[in-house]
C-alpha cells in the first residue's frame, strides 16, 4: 500500500469558455504603488481543461504540466464544490485527488491529512 500526500500545485484559476473550462497557472507580485497583489502579464499558462463546459469535473492536465508534476499521472483530479466554505450566493471550489482509473487494482493510495488542529490535549 502506497501512501501519498496531495500534491502542492501552483495557484490555479479557471476560465470558462463554451465547450471547456481551462485551468491556468499564474504568478502574482506585490505592487507597492497600489498596495495590492497583481497578476504578472505573460506568466499565465494553460495547464489543463475540464471538458463539458462546466465549472466542476475531472481535469485533463497538459503533457508539459504533467512533466513538472509527475504524481498527477497517478491521480485523478476533480474540481468539486466545497460545501463547507460555500455560503449563500458565493460558491467555493476545491480539488479532490483520487486514484486514477487505469491504475493496477493492487495499488491503493491514501491521502494523508494536510493539516491537523489539536483541540484538546490529555497529556
Residue frames as qw, qx, qy, qz and C-alpha x, y, z in Angstrom:
[[0.000, 0.891, 0.455, 0.000, 0.00, 0.00, 0.00],
 [0.430, 0.227, 0.014, 0.874, 1.42, 3.32, -1.03],
 [0.170, -0.826, -0.429, 0.325, 0.66, 6.47, 0.94],
 [0.394, 0.290, 0.192, 0.851, 0.99, 9.82, -0.79],
 [0.021, -0.547, -0.344, 0.763, 0.16, 13.41, 0.05],
 [0.427, 0.826, 0.368, -0.011, -1.95, 15.66, -2.09],
 [0.620, 0.214, 0.123, 0.744, 0.48, 17.46, -4.44],
 [0.135, -0.718, -0.158, 0.664, 1.32, 21.11, -3.78],
 [0.491, 0.556, 0.481, 0.466, 0.27, 22.82, -7.01],
 [0.188, 0.017, 0.013, 0.982, 0.90, 26.42, -8.07],
 [0.323, 0.424, 0.400, -0.745, -2.02, 28.87, -7.81],
 [0.183, 0.245, 0.828, 0.471, -4.68, 27.98, -10.36],
 [0.375, 0.354, 0.187, -0.836, -7.53, 29.89, -11.97],
 [0.390, 0.311, 0.856, 0.136, -10.37, 28.53, -14.05],
 [0.223, 0.348, -0.215, -0.885, -11.57, 30.27, -17.25],
 [0.549, 0.390, 0.724, -0.153, -14.90, 29.09, -18.64],
 [0.175, 0.463, -0.425, -0.758, -15.08, 29.29, -22.43],
 [0.699, 0.232, -0.333, -0.589, -18.01, 27.49, -24.06],
 [0.891, 0.076, -0.424, -0.140, -17.06, 23.86, -24.54],
 [0.728, 0.003, -0.498, 0.472, -14.21, 23.80, -21.99],
 [0.401, -0.913, 0.052, -0.059, -13.19, 25.29, -18.69],
 [0.662, 0.504, -0.372, 0.411, -9.46, 25.97, -18.93],
 [0.721, -0.644, -0.082, 0.244, -7.16, 25.54, -15.94],
 [0.451, 0.741, -0.183, 0.463, -4.38, 28.16, -15.84],
 [0.667, -0.438, -0.248, 0.549, -1.45, 28.75, -13.52],
 [0.155, 0.898, 0.062, 0.408, -0.42, 32.31, -12.77],
 [0.593, -0.103, -0.345, 0.720, 2.07, 34.38, -10.80],
 [0.172, -0.937, -0.260, -0.156, 1.35, 37.39, -8.59],
 [0.510, 0.129, -0.280, 0.803, 3.65, 40.17, -7.39],
 [0.231, -0.737, -0.450, 0.448, 3.13, 42.93, -4.86],
 [0.280, 0.649, 0.215, 0.674, 2.52, 46.38, -6.37],
 [0.396, -0.341, -0.441, 0.729, 3.81, 48.86, -3.78],
 [0.052, -0.082, -0.137, -0.986, 2.17, 51.83, -5.52],
 [0.559, -0.295, -0.399, -0.664, -1.34, 50.37, -5.44],
 [0.314, -0.321, 0.723, -0.525, -0.76, 48.37, -2.22],
 [0.868, 0.111, 0.271, -0.400, -2.15, 45.19, -3.69],
 [0.515, -0.186, 0.782, 0.299, -1.13, 41.96, -5.34],
 [0.586, 0.596, -0.121, -0.535, -1.36, 41.96, -9.16],
 [0.906, 0.155, 0.378, 0.115, -1.02, 39.19, -11.73],
 [0.267, -0.534, 0.515, 0.615, 2.18, 39.28, -13.79],
 [0.691, 0.598, -0.040, -0.404, 1.44, 39.68, -17.51],
 [0.556, 0.560, -0.603, -0.116, 2.85, 36.89, -19.64],
 [0.038, -0.329, 0.891, -0.309, 3.12, 34.44, -16.70],
 [0.727, 0.096, 0.407, -0.544, -0.33, 32.87, -17.13],
 [0.171, 0.288, -0.879, -0.339, -0.10, 29.38, -18.66],
 [0.841, -0.042, -0.102, -0.530, -2.86, 26.93, -19.56],
 [0.101, -0.414, 0.892, -0.155, -2.11, 23.70, -17.70],
 [0.122, 0.185, 0.975, -0.030, -5.30, 21.71, -18.29],
 [0.403, -0.109, -0.272, -0.867, -9.02, 21.73, -19.00],
 [0.397, 0.186, 0.789, -0.430, -12.36, 20.46, -17.74],
 [0.066, -0.125, -0.750, -0.647, -14.41, 19.06, -20.60],
 [0.104, -0.584, -0.805, -0.015, -18.12, 19.71, -20.93],
 [0.024, 0.580, 0.139, 0.802, -18.00, 23.45, -20.25],
 [0.612, -0.709, -0.333, -0.110, -18.88, 23.01, -16.57],
 [0.071, -0.816, 0.413, -0.398, -17.04, 24.58, -13.65],
 [0.621, -0.421, 0.630, -0.202, -16.76, 21.19, -11.92],
 [0.940, 0.308, -0.069, -0.128, -15.47, 17.89, -13.24],
 [0.866, -0.219, 0.234, 0.384, -12.34, 15.89, -13.95],
 [0.069, 0.893, -0.296, -0.331, -9.27, 17.89, -15.02],
 [0.897, 0.307, 0.130, 0.290, -7.23, 16.75, -18.03],
 [0.368, -0.780, 0.239, 0.446, -3.68, 18.06, -17.48],
 [0.570, 0.767, -0.279, -0.096, -1.35, 19.06, -20.33],
 [0.928, 0.103, -0.199, 0.299, 1.76, 16.97, -21.00],
 [0.335, 0.574, -0.320, 0.675, 4.08, 19.86, -20.07],
 [0.473, -0.590, 0.266, -0.598, 2.38, 20.28, -16.68],
 [0.973, -0.201, -0.023, -0.109, 2.48, 16.52, -16.09],
 [0.759, 0.327, -0.317, 0.465, 6.22, 16.54, -16.70],
 [0.004, 0.576, -0.377, 0.726, 6.58, 19.16, -13.93],
 [0.549, -0.271, 0.524, -0.593, 4.25, 17.28, -11.54],
 [0.394, 0.172, -0.858, -0.280, 4.56, 13.55, -12.47],
 [0.132, 0.112, 0.871, -0.460, 2.49, 12.44, -9.45],
 [0.513, 0.326, 0.152, -0.780, -0.61, 13.79, -11.25],
 [0.480, 0.240, -0.723, -0.435, -0.35, 10.93, -13.77],
 [0.262, -0.079, -0.942, 0.192, -1.21, 8.51, -10.95],
 [0.090, 0.383, 0.620, -0.679, -4.05, 10.65, -9.59],
 [0.054, 0.615, 0.628, 0.474, -7.45, 11.64, -10.90],
 [0.115, -0.181, -0.282, 0.935, -8.02, 15.32, -10.13],
 [0.062, -0.646, -0.695, -0.311, -11.59, 16.54, -9.81],
 [0.020, -0.149, 0.189, -0.970, -12.81, 20.06, -9.12],
 [0.298, -0.546, -0.780, -0.067, -15.86, 19.97, -6.82],
 [0.247, -0.740, -0.064, -0.622, -17.94, 22.46, -4.86],
 [0.308, 0.066, -0.710, 0.630, -16.67, 22.94, -1.30],
 [0.405, -0.637, -0.558, -0.344, -19.92, 22.74, 0.68],
 [0.555, -0.529, -0.397, 0.505, -18.26, 23.81, 3.93],
 [0.303, -0.296, 0.033, 0.905, -16.84, 27.11, 2.60],
 [0.034, -0.371, -0.550, -0.747, -19.71, 27.98, 0.22],
 [0.007, -0.459, -0.603, 0.652, -22.11, 30.45, 1.81],
 [0.342, 0.679, 0.263, -0.594, -25.22, 31.93, 0.25],
 [0.682, 0.717, 0.049, -0.135, -24.58, 33.03, -3.32],
 [0.078, 0.776, -0.623, -0.066, -20.79, 32.61, -3.02],
 [0.997, 0.056, -0.012, -0.044, -19.63, 29.25, -4.31],
 [0.191, -0.735, 0.646, 0.076, -16.19, 27.97, -3.32],
 [0.912, 0.293, -0.266, -0.110, -14.44, 25.10, -5.07],
 [0.477, -0.626, 0.616, 0.040, -11.73, 22.61, -4.11],
 [0.565, 0.439, -0.665, -0.215, -9.63, 19.97, -5.83],
 [0.837, -0.288, 0.404, -0.230, -10.07, 16.34, -4.85],
 [0.283, 0.536, -0.777, -0.171, -7.45, 13.73, -5.67],
 [0.880, -0.098, 0.378, -0.268, -8.22, 10.04, -6.03],
 [0.523, -0.236, 0.743, 0.346, -6.56, 7.00, -7.58],
 [0.348, 0.392, -0.477, -0.706, -6.55, 7.07, -11.40],
 [0.869, 0.140, 0.185, -0.437, -8.96, 4.62, -13.03],
 [0.814, 0.467, -0.343, -0.039, -6.29, 2.96, -15.17],
 [0.097, -0.626, 0.722, -0.280, -4.01, 2.04, -12.24],
 [0.424, 0.043, -0.904, 0.028, -3.45, -1.56, -11.08],
 [0.649, -0.553, -0.355, -0.384, -6.08, -2.96, -8.74],
 [0.788, -0.348, -0.360, 0.358, -3.45, -3.82, -6.13],
 [0.321, 0.206, -0.170, 0.908, -2.27, -0.21, -5.86],
 [0.296, -0.802, -0.519, -0.021, -4.00, 1.77, -3.15],
 [0.290, 0.339, -0.166, 0.880, -3.31, 5.40, -2.41],
 [0.366, -0.752, -0.522, 0.166, -4.40, 7.06, 0.80],
 [0.192, 0.713, -0.045, 0.672, -4.14, 10.79, 1.16],
 [0.464, -0.249, -0.552, 0.647, -2.62, 11.95, 4.42],
 [0.131, -0.910, -0.374, 0.122, -4.20, 14.79, 6.36],
 [0.478, 0.563, -0.027, 0.674, -2.56, 18.04, 5.31],
 [0.023, -0.450, 0.362, -0.816, -3.35, 19.96, 8.46],
 [0.555, -0.461, -0.689, 0.068, -4.48, 18.87, 11.90],
 [0.151, -0.608, 0.214, -0.750, -5.56, 21.06, 14.75],
 [0.391, -0.160, -0.821, 0.384, -5.30, 19.80, 18.34],
 [0.364, -0.629, -0.239, -0.644, -8.46, 20.85, 20.16],
 [0.702, -0.627, 0.178, -0.286, -7.86, 19.02, 23.43],
 [0.515, 0.453, -0.688, 0.237, -4.62, 17.55, 24.73],
 [0.828, -0.501, -0.157, -0.198, -4.85, 14.97, 27.55],
 [0.819, 0.033, -0.316, 0.477, -1.13, 14.67, 28.24]]
